[in-house]
Structures are given as structure tokens and as C-alpha cells.
Amino acid sequence: MRFREGRRNRYLIGRVILNALERIKGREYYNETAIAGELSAIDPGNRSREAVRAYFIKKYNRGGLIFCAGLAASVILFTGTVIQGNKVTEIKRNGYGESSREVKLIVEGEEEEDTVSLTISPREYSKEAAETLFVRGIKELDSRILKEGDTFDCVRHNLNLVTEVIEGKISVRWKPDSYRYVNSRGELEAESIPSEGIEYILKAELTMGEYKKSYERTVTIFPPERKVSFEERVAEKVSELNGQDVTGDRVVLPKDLNGERIYFRKPADLTWGVLLALGFFAAVLIIIREDENVHKAMKERNRQLVRAYPEMLNKTVLLLGAGMSMRRVWEKLAADFAGDKGKEYLNREIRILLNELGSGVAETDAYEHFGNRCALPEYMRFSVMLTQNSRKGSKDLIRLFRTETQEAFSRRKGNARKLGEEAGTKLLLPMIMMLGVVLLIIMVPAFMTMQI
């Protein structure tokens, strides 16, 4: 993982945030954080402060961009609300024949404030327009109440007592004299109708806003040839009179109530606040995610080093036993581990060790640096053994390494056994679920057979 700061004009938001935090927490505070140590361990070849600073700038820049996007969206919505204003003096009606409009407003008086829900009736027709629509409605009603094949002189099927005509602009309320021959749903009562037929007067009241008109139609009904059922559709509209001019397209709201001056306003639109909060939380999550990625890389690095330790020890023992010097052993290990993805981090640490030895760093210091960089108990013991050998000399170094190798392989087996036990525990729930499925497969047919 390489972190490069890039050009000065890049990651501007991240630079601003980091500079502000430096003024608050102190210069280069981030170098003292745990994440800085993990970054150095993951990428030992790039341990400069500039690399750590570049990581924090990039992380804060991503979070800042998300927050700025949410802030911009919330400002746009809030500005639109302020420009439009919340004060309301009139409400637009719905068009002819449309349903009533439900409006929620906040009404404020001199001493009181409350939220009211208003039902605004749709725009209504003038008297002349209403008469014209009633004529059309009666024609449509005549064409719809009879089923196919019936005429007003011979009705043998259930009547279609519709509740509205002209696309719902006119409501129809049926007012029969009795339900002896036709029930409220328009179904013929076959037992009561004589075979020679009987005249029946259909009566209804057509309503369109404040206008009403009576409807009567005489039909001759006969016993139905067969009973045909149909679904009832009842749709009554409840409307409230608002204002005096019901033919206008708007309703003017009152400005006073019992001598007390009042005004209406719309409830505040808090969508901008939601967007601002979402932008903030998204920015925080992005910043946390960047650190989580570093933690995951650190855990993977430690797992790699632990897995590679026994093999490194084993090769060291073989090469030392073959007569190689410790310097040559390190060079051989670096060559063998090159290109091996499973030993990538160990190979980096070995190459840093060789670079230190080549640049004139004392062997004891280089070995101590190696153990401190790896920061794992196994490698720290290994570096201590090498340091003591360089300082005091030890004829039993190979024997110590062999003992450590055996213990390392034992720990590796123990770790593998532990991982296997954890995997078995994780599989316990799926196995219980499978058992439940098997029991269902066995028991359901058995119960079905018993019921038969």
C-alpha cells in the first residue's frame, strides 16, 4: 500500500480539515496515533511522515466531499423554502370532478398556535354547465344500468346500479320504493317476480356539488334466466363547503376568527435537515471505513508473518548447518521468498534488514530493528537470539533455533486446531437448520397420512 501526497491542488478539502485539526490538537498529531504505526508496519518501505500525512489528507478529503454534497443539497432545499415563504393566504382547489384536497397547515393566533387539517372541496360547475352535464349523465345512466341483451321493456338480468357517471363528476344515489323485486345491489329477486313480468320504477337522485336532479325510469322485469352475481361498487364523496364562491378555482382563507386576527402557514420542510444529517453520517462512515481497511491489512500482515515463521526458522537452521554465515542466510531467504504472496510482508522486512546491514548498521542494531518492526512475540524472540549470538557468541545457536522451530510448528498446529474448532462452531447453526428441514420432510407426510 503506497500513500503519495500528490500535487498541492489535489485533496483540497482534506488538507483544510487536517490543517484545522493540527491547530486544535497540535502539529503532526497523527504521527502519534495507532493508525500511523499500522501504516508503517503494513508498508515498511514507506515510513515517512509525508506518507502518513497523505493518508490522513486522502481520508478526510473523501469524508469532506460526502459532507459537502449533503450540505449543498440541504442548503438548496432550505433556500427554496425561504424564498417561497411559509405564509399562506389562499389554497388552490382541485379541478372539476376531482376529489377533495387534504391540506395540513399551522394556524397562529395572538396567543395560540395549532396544526389544523383542512378538507378543500373541488371546483364546482355553474348552474348552466351543471344542467348540460346532467343531460349527459342521464344518457350514460340509461346505457349502463342494463346488461347486454336487455331493454327497458324486457329485463332478465341483474341491473347495474352504478354510483357515478361522467367519470365520477356526478354521483348517483338510488331510492327504490321497495326491495321486493330488486334488492339494493340491483339483483333480481327471482322468487317474487311473476313469470308474465311486472313493471318497476327505478328512482335515483343525481348529485353534482350543490346541484341535484331526480331520475326515474320504468322497466319491465321478468324472472332471470340465470342468476348472475356482480360486485358492488360504492363510492360516496364527502365534501365540505369552504368559502362562498364554490365556482372559483381557489379558496380564500379567513383572516380573522371571532375578531381575533389569524394567518396560515405551511409546516416547515425538514428534508434539507435530513440530507445534512445523512451527508454528515456518510462522511463519518467513509473516514471510519478507511481506518478499518488499515486494521484489516494489519491483521492480514500479522497472520502472514505468524504462518511464515516456522518455515523461515526451518530454512535458517538448514542453511546455518550447511555452513553459511548469517548474512548469507538472510540473502538466501530473501531470494527464496521473492514472489511468494504468502510471505510478502516477511520478505519486505528481510530486505529492509539487508539494506541496513549494507548501509553500515551494526548487526545487533539491525536485528533489534527487525524484531521491533515485526512486533510479534515470535520474531522478537528470534531477534533476541541473534543479538545475543552477535554480542556474546553462542555455540548452541543452531540447537536453540531447532528447539524454537519445533515449538513454532507446535504452535502452528495448535492454531490450526483452534481454527478448525471455530469453524465447527460456526457450522453448528446451519446443521441445526438442516436437521429441522429433515424433520419436516419426514413428519409432514406422516401427519398427512394420519389425517387421510
ABEGO torsion letter per residue (X at the ends): XBBBAEBAABGAAAAAAAAAAAAAAEBGAAAABAAAAAAAAABAABABAAAAAAAAAAAAAAAAAAAAAAAAAAAAAAAAAAAAEABBABBBBBBBGBBBBBBBBBBBBAABBBBBBBBBBBBBBBAAAAAAAAAAAAAAAAAAABBBGBBAABBABBBBBBABBGGGABBBBBBBABAAABBAAGBBBAAABBAAEBBBBBBBBBBBEABBBBBBBBBBBBBBABBBBBBBBBBBBBBBBBEABAABABBBBBABBGGBBBBBBBBBBAAAAAAAAAAAAAAAAAAAAAAAAAAAAAAAAAAAAAAAAAAAAAAAAAAAAAGBBAAAAAAAAAAAABGBAAAAAAAAAAAAAAAAAAAGBBAAAAAAAAAAAAGBAAAAAAAAAAAAAAAAEBAAAAAAAAAAAAAAAAAAAAAAAAAAAAAAAAAAAAAAAAAAAAAAAAAAAAAAAAAX
